């Protein structure tokens, strides 16, 4: 699946939120969609990835951000925001979400 097939709500909740912090983080969320069959699977994987990277140590974060590590507080806040946004998207019935395609 391509990120173009995500609902506007999902795209804004995850991709746009990640981009506010770092393009590097956005790339990871974008690549995550490749192995997903649908938006629900993407949301599940994005939530799992977010929880995992919130627990990452400094070396793992250096790798994640290709040496361009953002401020740790901002990183944690962004991850928290993404998780909260995911909860909001899940609360929207699938047929009420807006799609470009």
VMD Tcl script that builds the backbone (N, CA, C; Angstrom):
set m [mol new atoms 303]
animate dup $m
set s [atomselect $m all]
$s set {name element resname resid chain x y z} {
  {N N UNK 1 A 0.842 -1.173 0.000}
  {CA C UNK 1 A 0.000 0.000 0.000}
  {C C UNK 1 A 0.890 1.240 0.000}
  {N N UNK 2 A 0.447 2.258 -0.638}
  {CA C UNK 2 A 1.147 3.533 -0.671}
  {C C UNK 2 A 0.457 4.505 0.286}
  {N N UNK 3 A 1.190 5.457 0.813}
  {CA C UNK 3 A 0.588 6.430 1.732}
  {C C UNK 3 A -0.491 7.263 1.050}
  {N N UNK 4 A -0.498 7.313 -0.271}
  {CA C UNK 4 A -1.550 8.037 -0.992}
  {C C UNK 4 A -2.930 7.444 -0.724}
  {N N UNK 5 A -2.975 6.182 -0.312}
  {CA C UNK 5 A -4.246 5.511 -0.076}
  {C C UNK 5 A -4.721 5.602 1.374}
  {N N UNK 6 A -3.965 6.303 2.201}
  {CA C UNK 6 A -4.407 6.552 3.574}
  {C C UNK 6 A -5.483 7.636 3.552}
  {N N UNK 7 A -6.372 7.575 4.516}
  {CA C UNK 7 A -7.363 8.647 4.630}
  {C C UNK 7 A -6.639 9.936 5.003}
  {N N UNK 8 A -7.286 11.033 4.722}
  {CA C UNK 8 A -6.700 12.336 5.086}
  {C C UNK 8 A -6.461 12.411 6.596}
  {N N UNK 9 A -7.407 11.863 7.338}
  {CA C UNK 9 A -7.292 11.897 8.794}
  {C C UNK 9 A -6.075 11.118 9.272}
  {N N UNK 10 A -5.873 9.950 8.712}
  {CA C UNK 10 A -4.735 9.109 9.098}
  {C C UNK 10 A -3.417 9.753 8.667}
  {N N UNK 11 A -3.386 10.255 7.449}
  {CA C UNK 11 A -2.171 10.886 6.924}
  {C C UNK 11 A -1.760 12.069 7.805}
  {N N UNK 12 A -2.727 12.889 8.156}
  {CA C UNK 12 A -2.441 14.055 8.996}
  {C C UNK 12 A -2.013 13.619 10.399}
  {N N UNK 13 A -2.669 12.608 10.933}
  {CA C UNK 13 A -2.401 12.146 12.305}
  {C C UNK 13 A -1.001 11.584 12.471}
  {N N UNK 14 A -0.488 10.935 11.436}
  {CA C UNK 14 A 0.797 10.250 11.564}
  {C C UNK 14 A 1.885 10.916 10.727}
  {N N UNK 15 A 1.685 10.964 9.429}
  {CA C UNK 15 A 2.727 11.464 8.523}
  {C C UNK 15 A 3.014 12.945 8.764}
  {N N UNK 16 A 1.977 13.752 8.780}
  {CA C UNK 16 A 2.172 15.201 8.977}
  {C C UNK 16 A 2.720 15.490 10.370}
  {N N UNK 17 A 2.228 14.771 11.359}
  {CA C UNK 17 A 2.725 14.968 12.733}
  {C C UNK 17 A 4.210 14.635 12.816}
  {N N UNK 18 A 4.631 13.549 12.177}
  {CA C UNK 18 A 6.052 13.172 12.174}
  {C C UNK 18 A 6.888 14.224 11.447}
  {N N UNK 19 A 6.354 14.747 10.364}
  {CA C UNK 19 A 7.086 15.745 9.567}
  {C C UNK 19 A 7.342 17.025 10.361}
  {N N UNK 20 A 6.458 17.340 11.287}
  {CA C UNK 20 A 6.661 18.528 12.130}
  {C C UNK 20 A 7.970 18.436 12.914}
  {N N UNK 21 A 8.370 17.220 13.234}
  {CA C UNK 21 A 9.610 17.008 13.983}
  {C C UNK 21 A 10.797 16.820 13.053}
  {N N UNK 22 A 10.657 15.900 12.093}
  {CA C UNK 22 A 11.814 15.533 11.280}
  {C C UNK 22 A 11.378 14.787 10.023}
  {N N UNK 23 A 11.962 15.158 8.909}
  {CA C UNK 23 A 11.689 14.438 7.666}
  {C C UNK 23 A 12.171 12.994 7.780}
  {N N UNK 24 A 13.237 12.784 8.535}
  {CA C UNK 24 A 13.748 11.424 8.735}
  {C C UNK 24 A 12.704 10.527 9.381}
  {N N UNK 25 A 11.994 11.049 10.368}
  {CA C UNK 25 A 10.946 10.270 11.023}
  {C C UNK 25 A 9.799 10.010 10.053}
  {N N UNK 26 A 9.465 11.002 9.258}
  {CA C UNK 26 A 8.413 10.855 8.270}
  {C C UNK 26 A 8.719 9.721 7.302}
  {N N UNK 27 A 9.958 9.604 6.893}
  {CA C UNK 27 A 10.355 8.543 5.965}
  {C C UNK 27 A 10.083 7.166 6.553}
  {N N UNK 28 A 10.352 6.993 7.828}
  {CA C UNK 28 A 10.104 5.696 8.471}
  {C C UNK 28 A 8.615 5.362 8.472}
  {N N UNK 29 A 7.778 6.357 8.768}
  {CA C UNK 29 A 6.333 6.102 8.748}
  {C C UNK 29 A 5.839 5.854 7.322}
  {N N UNK 30 A 6.432 6.525 6.360}
  {CA C UNK 30 A 6.067 6.290 4.967}
  {C C UNK 30 A 6.442 4.896 4.506}
  {N N UNK 31 A 7.648 4.466 4.827}
  {CA C UNK 31 A 8.113 3.138 4.434}
  {C C UNK 31 A 7.296 2.032 5.093}
  {N N UNK 32 A 6.776 2.326 6.246}
  {CA C UNK 32 A 5.974 1.350 6.978}
  {C C UNK 32 A 4.746 0.913 6.175}
  {N N UNK 33 A 4.245 1.799 5.353}
  {CA C UNK 33 A 3.019 1.499 4.598}
  {C C UNK 33 A 3.226 0.454 3.505}
  {N N UNK 34 A 4.435 0.286 3.049}
  {CA C UNK 34 A 4.718 -0.613 1.924}
  {C C UNK 34 A 4.220 -2.031 2.188}
  {N N UNK 35 A 4.387 -2.523 3.390}
  {CA C UNK 35 A 4.011 -3.897 3.720}
  {C C UNK 35 A 2.589 -4.037 4.252}
  {N N UNK 36 A 1.810 -2.972 4.184}
  {CA C UNK 36 A 0.455 -3.014 4.731}
  {C C UNK 36 A -0.579 -3.221 3.627}
  {N N UNK 37 A -1.618 -3.983 3.961}
  {CA C UNK 37 A -2.690 -4.258 3.005}
  {C C UNK 37 A -3.756 -3.169 3.008}
  {N N UNK 38 A -3.922 -2.505 4.167}
  {CA C UNK 38 A -4.979 -1.506 4.289}
  {C C UNK 38 A -4.640 -0.529 5.414}
  {N N UNK 39 A -5.508 0.451 5.572}
  {CA C UNK 39 A -5.259 1.497 6.558}
  {C C UNK 39 A -5.249 0.963 7.991}
  {N N UNK 40 A -6.136 0.039 8.300}
  {CA C UNK 40 A -6.167 -0.499 9.661}
  {C C UNK 40 A -4.850 -1.184 10.018}
  {N N UNK 41 A -4.316 -1.949 9.078}
  {CA C UNK 41 A -3.029 -2.599 9.325}
  {C C UNK 41 A -1.922 -1.552 9.480}
  {N N UNK 42 A -1.974 -0.509 8.657}
  {CA C UNK 42 A -0.984 0.567 8.765}
  {C C UNK 42 A -1.049 1.236 10.137}
  {N N UNK 43 A -2.248 1.532 10.586}
  {CA C UNK 43 A -2.415 2.180 11.890}
  {C C UNK 43 A -1.850 1.293 13.001}
  {N N UNK 44 A -2.147 -0.003 12.943}
  {CA C UNK 44 A -1.620 -0.934 13.947}
  {C C UNK 44 A -0.088 -0.929 13.943}
  {N N UNK 45 A 0.504 -0.988 12.763}
  {CA C UNK 45 A 1.967 -1.020 12.662}
  {C C UNK 45 A 2.586 0.315 13.075}
  {N N UNK 46 A 1.914 1.410 12.751}
  {CA C UNK 46 A 2.423 2.728 13.148}
  {C C UNK 46 A 2.392 2.881 14.664}
  {N N UNK 47 A 1.335 2.372 15.276}
  {CA C UNK 47 A 1.253 2.432 16.736}
  {C C UNK 47 A 2.368 1.586 17.361}
  {N N UNK 48 A 2.547 0.387 16.853}
  {CA C UNK 48 A 3.589 -0.491 17.379}
  {C C UNK 48 A 4.978 0.137 17.202}
  {N N UNK 49 A 5.247 0.682 16.016}
  {CA C UNK 49 A 6.541 1.304 15.776}
  {C C UNK 49 A 6.761 2.501 16.712}
  {N N UNK 50 A 5.733 3.286 16.901}
  {CA C UNK 50 A 5.846 4.458 17.770}
  {C C UNK 50 A 6.185 4.044 19.196}
  {N N UNK 51 A 5.504 3.052 19.683}
  {CA C UNK 51 A 5.783 2.573 21.050}
  {C C UNK 51 A 7.210 2.017 21.153}
  {N N UNK 52 A 7.660 1.331 20.133}
  {CA C UNK 52 A 9.020 0.780 20.144}
  {C C UNK 52 A 10.083 1.882 20.102}
  {N N UNK 53 A 9.893 2.870 19.235}
  {CA C UNK 53 A 10.931 3.903 19.146}
  {C C UNK 53 A 10.943 4.814 20.367}
  {N N UNK 54 A 9.822 4.891 21.071}
  {CA C UNK 54 A 9.807 5.668 22.312}
  {C C UNK 54 A 10.692 5.018 23.373}
  {N N UNK 55 A 10.923 3.710 23.240}
  {CA C UNK 55 A 11.756 2.968 24.191}
  {C C UNK 55 A 13.197 2.814 23.710}
  {N N UNK 56 A 13.503 3.335 22.528}
  {CA C UNK 56 A 14.837 3.157 21.941}
  {C C UNK 56 A 15.904 3.890 22.745}
  {N N UNK 57 A 17.097 3.311 22.753}
  {CA C UNK 57 A 18.214 3.977 23.419}
  {C C UNK 57 A 18.860 4.975 22.452}
  {N N UNK 58 A 19.848 5.707 22.939}
  {CA C UNK 58 A 20.477 6.764 22.139}
  {C C UNK 58 A 21.087 6.238 20.843}
  {N N UNK 59 A 21.737 5.111 20.898}
  {CA C UNK 59 A 22.368 4.548 19.693}
  {C C UNK 59 A 21.313 4.179 18.656}
  {N N UNK 60 A 20.218 3.594 19.112}
  {CA C UNK 60 A 19.142 3.224 18.193}
  {C C UNK 60 A 18.498 4.468 17.573}
  {N N UNK 61 A 18.352 5.508 18.374}
  {CA C UNK 61 A 17.786 6.751 17.850}
  {C C UNK 61 A 18.730 7.421 16.858}
  {N N UNK 62 A 20.011 7.339 17.114}
  {CA C UNK 62 A 20.998 7.871 16.158}
  {C C UNK 62 A 20.832 7.186 14.812}
  {N N UNK 63 A 20.650 5.877 14.835}
  {CA C UNK 63 A 20.442 5.122 13.602}
  {C C UNK 63 A 19.116 5.499 12.944}
  {N N UNK 64 A 18.082 5.605 13.743}
  {CA C UNK 64 A 16.755 5.932 13.237}
  {C C UNK 64 A 16.762 7.266 12.496}
  {N N UNK 65 A 17.499 8.221 13.037}
  {CA C UNK 65 A 17.536 9.562 12.460}
  {C C UNK 65 A 18.796 9.814 11.635}
  {N N UNK 66 A 19.480 8.764 11.279}
  {CA C UNK 66 A 20.674 8.860 10.434}
  {C C UNK 66 A 21.649 9.945 10.925}
  {N N UNK 67 A 21.840 9.956 12.241}
  {CA C UNK 67 A 22.785 10.882 12.849}
  {C C UNK 67 A 22.253 12.283 13.077}
  {N N UNK 68 A 21.011 12.552 12.723}
  {CA C UNK 68 A 20.404 13.880 12.884}
  {C C UNK 68 A 19.377 13.860 14.013}
  {N N UNK 69 A 19.805 13.418 15.173}
  {CA C UNK 69 A 18.896 13.235 16.297}
  {C C UNK 69 A 18.257 14.559 16.726}
  {N N UNK 70 A 16.912 14.619 16.756}
  {CA C UNK 70 A 16.230 15.826 17.228}
  {C C UNK 70 A 16.270 15.906 18.755}
  {N N UNK 71 A 15.807 17.001 19.274}
  {CA C UNK 71 A 15.691 17.175 20.716}
  {C C UNK 71 A 14.847 16.034 21.281}
  {N N UNK 72 A 15.346 15.394 22.339}
  {CA C UNK 72 A 14.667 14.207 22.890}
  {C C UNK 72 A 13.273 14.528 23.435}
  {N N UNK 73 A 13.125 15.682 24.073}
  {CA C UNK 73 A 11.809 16.044 24.608}
  {C C UNK 73 A 10.803 16.221 23.471}
  {N N UNK 74 A 11.233 16.909 22.424}
  {CA C UNK 74 A 10.351 17.113 21.276}
  {C C UNK 74 A 10.020 15.782 20.611}
  {N N UNK 75 A 10.995 14.892 20.555}
  {CA C UNK 75 A 10.778 13.574 19.983}
  {C C UNK 75 A 9.717 12.814 20.774}
  {N N UNK 76 A 9.850 12.780 22.095}
  {CA C UNK 76 A 8.882 12.079 22.937}
  {C C UNK 76 A 7.493 12.702 22.825}
  {N N UNK 77 A 7.434 14.037 22.775}
  {CA C UNK 77 A 6.140 14.713 22.635}
  {C C UNK 77 A 5.490 14.393 21.293}
  {N N UNK 78 A 6.298 14.342 20.247}
  {CA C UNK 78 A 5.780 14.003 18.924}
  {C C UNK 78 A 5.226 12.583 18.922}
  {N N UNK 79 A 5.941 11.661 19.512}
  {CA C UNK 79 A 5.466 10.273 19.578}
  {C C UNK 79 A 4.169 10.182 20.370}
  {N N UNK 80 A 4.091 10.900 21.466}
  {CA C UNK 80 A 2.870 10.930 22.266}
  {C C UNK 80 A 1.719 11.505 21.452}
  {N N UNK 81 A 1.985 12.578 20.718}
  {CA C UNK 81 A 0.954 13.177 19.865}
  {C C UNK 81 A 0.487 12.192 18.795}
  {N N UNK 82 A 1.426 11.476 18.195}
  {CA C UNK 82 A 1.063 10.494 17.172}
  {C C UNK 82 A 0.161 9.412 17.770}
  {N N UNK 83 A 0.504 8.930 18.945}
  {CA C UNK 83 A -0.325 7.904 19.593}
  {C C UNK 83 A -1.726 8.434 19.900}
  {N N UNK 84 A -1.808 9.662 20.377}
  {CA C UNK 84 A -3.115 10.264 20.650}
  {C C UNK 84 A -3.907 10.443 19.355}
  {N N UNK 85 A -3.212 10.876 18.302}
  {CA C UNK 85 A -3.862 11.054 17.006}
  {C C UNK 85 A -4.385 9.726 16.466}
  {N N UNK 86 A -3.620 8.664 16.644}
  {CA C UNK 86 A -4.054 7.343 16.197}
  {C C UNK 86 A -5.359 6.967 16.896}
  {N N UNK 87 A -5.451 7.250 18.176}
  {CA C UNK 87 A -6.690 6.981 18.909}
  {C C UNK 87 A -7.868 7.745 18.335}
  {N N UNK 88 A -7.630 8.983 17.937}
  {CA C UNK 88 A -8.703 9.791 17.347}
  {C C UNK 88 A -9.130 9.229 15.989}
  {N N UNK 89 A -8.149 8.807 15.187}
  {CA C UNK 89 A -8.481 8.243 13.872}
  {C C UNK 89 A -9.278 6.955 14.043}
  {N N UNK 90 A -8.873 6.117 14.972}
  {CA C UNK 90 A -9.605 4.861 15.199}
  {C C UNK 90 A -11.054 5.120 15.607}
  {N N UNK 91 A -11.304 6.251 16.251}
  {CA C UNK 91 A -12.657 6.584 16.693}
  {C C UNK 91 A -13.561 7.007 15.535}
  {N N UNK 92 A -12.968 7.313 14.390}
  {CA C UNK 92 A -13.746 7.710 13.209}
  {C C UNK 92 A -14.121 6.436 12.441}
  {N N UNK 93 A -15.388 6.183 12.243}
  {CA C UNK 93 A -15.765 5.005 11.450}
  {C C UNK 93 A -15.098 5.077 10.071}
  {N N UNK 94 A -14.667 3.926 9.589}
  {CA C UNK 94 A -13.923 3.887 8.334}
  {C C UNK 94 A -14.686 4.570 7.201}
  {N N UNK 95 A -15.974 4.360 7.125}
  {CA C UNK 95 A -16.762 4.954 6.033}
  {C C UNK 95 A -16.969 6.453 6.179}
  {N N UNK 96 A -16.567 7.020 7.307}
  {CA C UNK 96 A -16.666 8.469 7.523}
  {C C UNK 96 A -15.327 9.187 7.280}
  {N N UNK 97 A -14.273 8.412 7.050}
  {CA C UNK 97 A -12.966 9.003 6.763}
  {C C UNK 97 A -12.942 9.489 5.312}
  {N N UNK 98 A -12.139 10.514 5.067}
  {CA C UNK 98 A -12.056 11.102 3.733}
  {C C UNK 98 A -10.814 10.587 2.999}
  {N N UNK 99 A -11.033 10.151 1.757}
  {CA C UNK 99 A -9.962 9.615 0.928}
  {C C UNK 99 A -9.853 10.423 -0.352}
  {N N UNK 100 A -8.637 10.567 -0.851}
  {CA C UNK 100 A -8.421 11.255 -2.117}
  {C C UNK 100 A -8.613 10.323 -3.302}
  {N N UNK 101 A -8.525 8.996 -3.061}
  {CA C UNK 101 A -8.677 8.031 -4.159}
  {C C UNK 101 A -9.834 7.107 -3.887}
}
mol reanalyze $m
mol bondsrecalc $m
mol representation Tube
mol addrep $m
